[in-house]
Amino acid sequence: MPISILIHIANEETILGEIEQLPGINDNLLIVNNPRKRDGKDIHYVEASVTTVIWPWVRINFIEILPSDEEEAIIGFVRE
């Protein structure tokens, strides 16, 4: 099941995409499927037909892991 992430690239807008598994400690690259801007529009420097992009970790400031639909269905604190 793909994991949705937000990628914060140095001096660029935030990118939304999916990865198959979380990167390991020894990984030097991040392989992202379906890269797009947060609003779903195409990234201007990536061809429209591209479905997978590989970014080196040197360019990435940090990534955010978005909750899956299953995690959103879990009820948190309940106040009575």
C-alpha positions in Angstrom: 0.0 0.0 0.0 1.5 3.4 -1.0 2.4 5.9 1.7 1.4 9.5 0.9 4.1 12.1 1.8 4.9 15.7 1.6 8.5 16.4 0.4 10.1 19.7 1.4 12.8 20.3 -1.2 15.4 23.0 -0.7 14.3 26.3 -2.4 11.3 24.6 -4.1 7.6 24.3 -3.4 6.4 21.3 -1.3 5.7 18.2 -3.4 3.0 15.6 -2.7 3.7 12.0 -3.7 3.5 8.4 -2.8 6.3 6.0 -1.8 6.1 2.2 -1.5 8.1 2.0 1.8 9.7 4.3 4.2 13.4 5.1 3.4 16.1 3.2 5.3 19.0 4.7 7.1 21.5 3.8 4.3 19.3 5.2 1.5 20.8 8.0 -0.6 17.8 8.5 -2.8 14.0 9.0 -2.4 11.9 7.3 -5.1 8.5 9.1 -5.4 5.5 8.0 -7.5 2.9 10.4 -8.9 4.7 13.7 -7.9 2.6 16.8 -7.9 2.1 20.1 -6.1 0.0 20.1 -3.0 -3.0 21.4 -5.0 -2.7 18.5 -7.5 -1.2 20.5 -10.3 1.8 19.4 -12.4 5.3 20.4 -11.3 6.7 22.8 -13.9 10.2 21.2 -14.1 8.9 17.6 -14.5 7.3 16.4 -17.8 3.6 15.7 -17.6 3.9 12.0 -18.5 6.4 11.3 -15.8 5.1 9.0 -13.0 8.2 8.3 -10.9 11.0 10.7 -9.8 14.2 10.0 -7.9 15.5 12.8 -5.6 18.8 12.7 -3.8 18.6 13.2 0.0 21.0 16.2 -0.4 18.1 18.2 -1.9 15.5 17.2 0.6 15.1 19.2 3.9 12.5 16.8 5.4 9.4 14.8 4.6 6.0 14.6 6.2 4.2 11.3 6.3 0.4 11.8 5.8 -2.1 9.7 7.7 -3.8 6.9 5.7 -7.5 6.6 5.4 -7.4 3.8 8.0 -5.6 5.9 10.5 -8.1 8.8 10.1 -10.9 6.4 10.9 -9.5 5.7 14.4 -11.3 7.7 17.1 -8.9 9.6 19.4 -9.8 11.1 22.7 -13.5 11.0 23.6 -14.9 13.4 26.1 -18.1 12.5 27.9 
